[in-house]
Structure formats: C-alpha cells, structure tokens
Amino acid sequence: MKNPAQLKALLGYSPYHHVVKGTKYPAIFMATGETDGRVNPMHSRKMIARLQAATASGKPVLLSINSHAGHGIGSSLEIKVNQTADIYSFLFDQLGMAFPK
C-alpha cells in the first residue's frame, strides 16, 4: 500500500488483525458462499481459522460453506432456508434449548 495513513486506517477496523491469542471468544457461527461476488470466501476461512487457533474459551467456532450460495440476495430460497436452519440450530444449541418431549 502506497499510503501509510490508509494502511493504518484499514488495520484500525480489521477484525482479523484484532484477534488476540488466549482470549475467551464466544461461540461463533459464520456462513459463506463459494459464489459470493462481493466478499471472497477465503476471508471467512482465514477469519475462522484464526479464531479457532486463538480462542481459549473451548466454545465452538464454526464455518458453514455452501458451494452454490452467493452474497445474500444471490442465493436461492432453498439455500437461504437451509442457512437459516443452520443458524437457528447453532443458536438453540448454544442456549441449551431442546425439543419438548
């Protein structure tokens, strides 16, 4: 980067560069799509890998990858429903919720 001030500004709000080893991060669920035209799916992989290596909480840090998903509106209804089900499943698990018997 040619402008050091721009680099400093970018690093100032980069979540990747603010991950601290040994921090007790909460449970994390991140979803990405292989056909996302706005955000390279590799960024999600890097972030999750960094969080998995750094966290000291023992809580899950998970990444869901869909090979046919895009960036929200670029995904089919079926993909959106499946991603929503994954999110709710993760949330319910973390809250200790169970189906009534």
Legacy VTK file of the C-alpha trace (Angstrom):
# vtk DataFile Version 3.0
C-alpha trace
ASCII
DATASET POLYDATA
POINTS 101 float
0.000 0.000 0.000
1.436 3.336 -1.036
-0.272 5.461 1.615
0.709 4.567 5.204
-2.269 6.500 6.595
-4.652 4.317 4.600
-2.952 1.161 5.870
-3.227 2.404 9.456
-6.932 3.166 8.953
-7.611 -0.283 7.462
-5.756 -2.062 10.261
-7.679 0.013 12.792
-11.002 -1.642 11.950
-9.855 -5.020 10.630
-11.396 -7.756 12.817
-8.802 -10.242 11.545
-5.942 -8.132 12.856
-7.591 -7.660 16.249
-7.877 -11.357 17.161
-5.850 -11.963 20.319
-4.478 -15.405 21.195
-5.734 -16.691 24.540
-8.929 -14.614 24.514
-12.098 -16.404 25.597
-14.158 -15.756 22.480
-17.860 -16.637 22.471
-19.268 -19.404 20.309
-19.184 -18.251 16.694
-21.067 -19.402 13.603
-20.141 -17.882 10.253
-21.729 -18.731 6.901
-20.191 -18.094 3.495
-20.965 -18.884 -0.109
-18.478 -20.065 -2.711
-20.079 -17.857 -5.377
-20.088 -14.637 -3.344
-19.165 -11.886 -5.768
-18.675 -9.254 -3.056
-16.613 -10.993 -0.397
-14.000 -13.600 -1.228
-14.961 -16.782 0.705
-11.291 -17.205 1.618
-11.643 -14.260 4.019
-14.222 -16.248 6.026
-11.933 -19.277 6.087
-8.982 -17.188 7.291
-11.019 -15.460 9.998
-12.479 -18.684 11.370
-9.083 -20.413 11.311
-7.553 -17.513 13.206
-10.350 -17.501 15.793
-10.149 -21.295 16.221
-6.407 -21.069 16.847
-6.712 -18.108 19.221
-9.735 -18.843 21.401
-9.293 -20.095 24.931
-12.998 -20.494 25.682
-13.443 -24.043 24.400
-16.621 -22.898 22.662
-17.229 -23.815 19.017
-16.017 -21.569 16.217
-17.751 -22.890 13.112
-17.870 -22.072 9.415
-20.656 -23.203 7.106
-19.736 -23.151 3.418
-22.300 -23.536 0.651
-20.895 -24.180 -2.808
-23.923 -22.610 -4.518
-24.588 -19.615 -2.250
-23.832 -16.038 -3.151
-23.983 -12.849 -1.133
-27.468 -12.932 0.382
-29.693 -11.899 -2.486
-27.619 -14.021 -4.868
-28.748 -17.229 -3.164
-31.792 -19.358 -3.908
-34.679 -19.658 -1.460
-33.632 -23.245 -0.685
-30.134 -22.101 0.277
-31.499 -19.252 2.413
-33.841 -21.642 4.247
-31.028 -24.131 4.885
-28.691 -21.391 6.139
-31.402 -20.061 8.438
-31.955 -23.576 9.807
-28.201 -23.866 10.479
-28.179 -20.526 12.288
-31.167 -21.420 14.461
-29.713 -24.862 15.229
-26.465 -23.267 16.357
-28.315 -20.671 18.421
-30.616 -23.222 20.073
-27.633 -25.456 20.868
-25.740 -22.585 22.471
-28.780 -21.616 24.515
-29.235 -25.214 25.688
-32.673 -25.438 24.123
-34.249 -28.800 23.295
-37.432 -30.009 21.667
-40.162 -30.739 24.203
-40.794 -34.416 24.851
LINES 1 102
101 0 1 2 3 4 5 6 7 8 9 10 11 12 13 14 15 16 17 18 19 20 21 22 23 24 25 26 27 28 29 30 31 32 33 34 35 36 37 38 39 40 41 42 43 44 45 46 47 48 49 50 51 52 53 54 55 56 57 58 59 60 61 62 63 64 65 66 67 68 69 70 71 72 73 74 75 76 77 78 79 80 81 82 83 84 85 86 87 88 89 90 91 92 93 94 95 96 97 98 99 100
